[in-house]
């Protein structure tokens, strides 16, 4: 990047030297001096840019401890392992954020319904528990940049020719879905001509699919992926069609919840998240906790 400006200076000096009848060693010596001076000048510019970048980083907010709240019953995001140790994608991501921010991590577990309440009360600096960014949640708290998306997907029994999963193709097809969920709202909005069967929870819908009582289920792709590849499904079924990411139904991705009155912690977490991604650590965590493709 610096070769162009230096050579331009050298060429300009040669032209000047010839115009005043300088020749031979004098020209070569003077040219070398110009190159040296130009190099020193450009190096000083680069050093100044680095100093400015360092100063900008130094001006970023700093916390010695970041207090996170999460919950412990939503694998693979946050849960207790066989030895009773809190772990999961969100937990390790929180620790990576703290590491990049140069802060200690204090992660406490609360029931899901108490998380945002505790944040607003000042019990923590942030909540990392796979909260979806929705209009209703934005009315309560602010959020970091999105770090994950949770699509909806169809699943069918292996070997059954359901074909495409367009609304036209699923005309008259029986679709199981958990009632009271965003997935119910989605299929009722876009698959009105399907035979929609409601279940009390996703587990009952999946069981009905396994037993052939419905032809398809529509559910959260993450939990569905783990069921499809786990022992409970008995390898009965597989994904069909593409992933659906409509924010109106499935939220605008997952993010870290932060207080509305603390822009510093939001800036700190966003900066740390960017560095976690650049370092490759984020991809490592995704591959560790989500070995099954969900998109």
HUNORZI-V134008 format. One record per backbone hydrogen bond with DSSP energy under -1.0 kcal/mol. NH is the residue of the N-H (numbers start at 1). CO is the residue of the C=O. Records with the same first field share a line. If there is no record, write none. Layout:
NH: CO  CO
//
This chain:
6: 2
7: 3
8: 4
9: 5
10: 6
11: 7
12: 8
13: 9
14: 10
15: 11
16: 12
17: 13
18: 14
19: 15
20: 16
21: 18
22: 17
26: 23
28: 24
29: 25
30: 26
31: 27
32: 28
33: 29
34: 30
35: 31
36: 32
37: 33
38: 34
39: 35
40: 36
41: 37
42: 38
43: 39
44: 40
45: 41
46: 42
47: 43
48: 44
49: 45
50: 46
51: 47
52: 48
53: 49
54: 50
55: 51
56: 52
57: 53
58: 54
59: 55
66: 104
68: 106
69: 126
70: 108
74: 78
77: 74
78: 74
79: 87
81: 85
84: 81
87: 79
89: 76
90: 77
91: 77
92: 88
93: 89
94: 90
95: 91
96: 92
97: 93
98: 94
99: 95
100: 96
101: 97
103: 98
104: 64
106: 66
108: 68
110: 70
114: 111
115: 112
118: 114
119: 115
120: 116
121: 117
122: 119
123: 118
125: 67
126: 67
127: 257
128: 69
133: 253
138: 134
140: 137
141: 137
142: 258
144: 256
147: 254
148: 254
152: 244
153: 219
155: 217
156: 238
158: 236
160: 157
162: 160
170: 166
171: 168
172: 193
173: 170
175: 195
176: 216
177: 197
179: 199
185: 181
186: 182
187: 183
188: 184
189: 185
190: 186
191: 187
194: 191
195: 173
196: 194
197: 175
199: 177
205: 201
206: 202
207: 203
208: 204
209: 205
210: 206
211: 207
212: 209
213: 208
215: 174
216: 174
217: 155
218: 176
219: 153
221: 151
224: 220
225: 221
226: 222
227: 223
228: 224
229: 225
230: 227
236: 233
238: 156
240: 154
244: 152
249: 246
250: 246
251: 247
252: 133
254: 148
255: 131
257: 127
258: 142
262: 259
266: 262
267: 263
268: 264
269: 265
270: 266
271: 267
272: 268
273: 269
274: 270
275: 271
276: 272
277: 273
278: 274
279: 275
280: 277
282: 276
284: 280
285: 281
286: 282
287: 283
288: 284
289: 285
290: 286
//
